[in-house]
């Protein structure tokens, strides 16, 4: 999955949203659970506080009396974390009654910390207790004889470690559950993205099949959202074919329209004598050659833009070898051809024949005894390379540059029009390939031709 792919964007956005939502959910749930645990713990403390108030106040009494046992053993164990205390609020330094668990210590009350009472006139807070304990304290102000007596502070405290342990256990389980949920969501998102984008992969494979000539249009049932794209692509492919076919027709018509008048001019000139007739014949042949060359370029330009042409390289090169072996049968010339199996050219057969045929014919004309052709393709490359080597006299750098120019002939003793190498260069350029001449390891000339592979 590449960083710039649509699949990665969908997956990353979903995963990022999951990583934001799940921690926020965890924080919210832990906060709600903490409030629930605190309410439950405070309710428990309220029970003890109510029992303490009931056991120390009597009707008409102005001072609290010694409370009875609250029925909880932890209030009798020293520094157990569970305490109660009764203290006057008129600046008295020490409480009048404390639980046995508090011994000679006293608690820090919420009223002293400035905590405001709730609707039930109770104050709740966390405070440090004896020996560094963390306590949850509930405090209430009581006047034993109504509003005429001194107010007293009744406070009950419990070990807040119970709250912390409950919350810690809940947080651990919640984190484990949300981690599993997050992992499941990530896996589900990955599956959803891959499943959802499967039609796009099908379109890519279909276009590859069209480009390689295995299919003529996009086939298969696609989702409703993508079906219009399928229809438009098929229409575009068909329009491309129609344009190419019209271009071929126009090229053929133009060729016939021009060749007939040229033939008439040439025939008329051959029936006459003199320098004018000779010049007319010479220029007519040049015009015929130029028209053929440029019409071929137009024809190939139309074909190179077409979709779905594929040519077996091994079959074409084998046929060319057999043809040249017959043409140069009278010479002791060895023509060796080596082709990688399964190599295909992304283009039309006659164009490959014209390019490689020109190179082989040129090499055979100049070779002393051997011409070698090799067609290979590097792993992962979109192009294949054709190398044509001969053991002839070769060319200098300046001559190699001049040889590929249209109509340039370096030696008039050999037959030809001087257009062969320039045609190869033009065709290679039209197919977005490359053609160049190099010194050959055999001592002569090497022609390197790179063309698109299918």
Secondary structure, DSSP 8 states (H G I E B T S, - for coil): --TTSHHHHHHHHHHHHHHHHHHHHHHHHHHHHHHHHHHHHHHHHHHHHHHHHHHH--TT-SS-------S-GGGTSTT-S-EEEEEESSS-SS-SEE-GGGTT-----TTTTT----TTSEEEEEEE-GGG-EEEEEEEEE-TTGGGS--EEEEEEEETHHHHHHHHHHHHHHHHHHHHHHHHHHHHHHHHHHHHTHHHHHHHHHHHHHHTTS-SS--S---HHHHHHHHHHHHHHHHHHHHHHHHHHHHHHHHHHHHHHHHHHHHHHHTS-SHHHHHHHHHHHHHHHHHHHHHHHHHHHHHHT-SS--EEHHHHHHHHHHHHHHHTTTS--EEEEEE-TT-EESS-HHHHHHHHHHHHHHHHHH-SSEEEEEEE--TT-SEEEEEEEE-S----HHHHHHHTSTT--S-TTS-S-S-HHHHHHHHHHHTT-EEEEEE-TTSSEEEEEEEEB-
